[in-house]
């Protein structure tokens, strides 16, 4: 029993020391994501209009697609400007994508 406990503790320590920053990026990725999203934020509108036409009721889908696309375009524009202005500062932690919390892709075309 003692060997299993010691082995479990050793495994936990090794795994804790073996952390990686798999999702961490750098200032270059942050400014690229920011500028890219400011320049291509408008893609959200036709993309969501198209997705709206594939709903059960295409007329309501187009209306909702216009609203959703406009909102996402504005979000990408504001967050892109924020990322462009703050690219040398490691916020969020390790330059992580702010879109992860919103369940969005890093770029509009993804």
Secondary structure, 3 states (H helix, E strand, C coil): CHHHHHHHHHHHHHHHHCCCCCCCCCHHHHHHHHHHHHHHCCHHHHHHHHHHHCCCCHHHHHHHHHHHHHHHHHHHHHHHHHHHHCCCCCCCHHHCCCCCCCCCCCCCCC
